[in-house]
Amino acid sequence: MKINTFTNLAFRALIYMALRKNHLVKTSEIADAYFVSFNHLKKVVSLLIDAGYITAMKGRGGGITLAKNAEEINLGDVFRLTVEDVALAECFASPTNKCVISPACRLKSILHNAADKFISELDQFTLHDLVKDREGALAMHLAIDFIEVE
């Protein structure tokens, strides 16, 4: 299973801000640090602002920062927010499902349970778990290399 780019960028942006606790950062700074599209990251940041995970300050000295403590940001919740559909197989994607064996297939329920377990595992962790003991210059390097973009 692979997380999508949007979810990946959400985790990366949150990690970046968590490593700069109580500092305003620019979206362009995060995009440059991770070598990702500013426009794509801007959409991610907008969703995270709307969901209350980060706060934005407009103006010359503005930027973004975490709106919650890292301990309060659950990875499973962020995953659910940023993933439109966890369809592991065609049969999950109703009404576009064209699989002729769907009505009698047992694979669908097995894959559905696997996806639930995957997300349940993420529910066990917070943003704090990703950044604890990673402050400083080495932490920035590790954060950049933390998650590989697809």
HUMO-V508076 format. One record per residue. N is the residue number from 0. NEAR is the number of other ideal C-beta (glycine too) atoms within 8 Angstrom. Layout:
BEGIN
n;near
N;NEAR
N;NEAR
END
This chain:
BEGIN
n;near
0;5
1;4
2;10
3;9
4;8
5;11
6;12
7;12
8;14
9;14
10;13
11;14
12;14
13;15
14;13
15;13
16;14
17;14
18;12
19;9
20;8
21;4
22;7
23;9
24;12
25;8
26;12
27;7
28;9
29;16
30;12
31;7
32;9
33;12
34;5
35;11
36;6
37;9
38;6
39;11
40;15
41;9
42;9
43;13
44;14
45;8
46;11
47;12
48;12
49;6
50;7
51;6
52;11
53;13
54;8
55;9
56;10
57;4
58;5
59;3
60;6
61;8
62;12
63;13
64;13
65;14
66;7
67;8
68;7
69;13
70;7
71;7
72;16
73;10
74;14
75;13
76;9
77;15
78;12
79;8
80;9
81;11
82;11
83;2
84;6
85;7
86;7
87;9
88;9
89;9
90;11
91;13
92;8
93;6
94;3
95;6
96;10
97;5
98;9
99;4
100;6
101;9
102;4
103;5
104;9
105;6
106;8
107;11
108;7
109;8
110;11
111;10
112;8
113;9
114;11
115;8
116;8
117;9
118;12
119;9
120;9
121;11
122;10
123;6
124;10
125;11
126;14
127;11
128;8
129;14
130;13
131;6
132;3
133;11
134;6
135;6
136;5
137;7
138;11
139;10
140;8
141;9
142;13
143;8
144;5
145;8
146;7
147;3
148;8
149;7
END
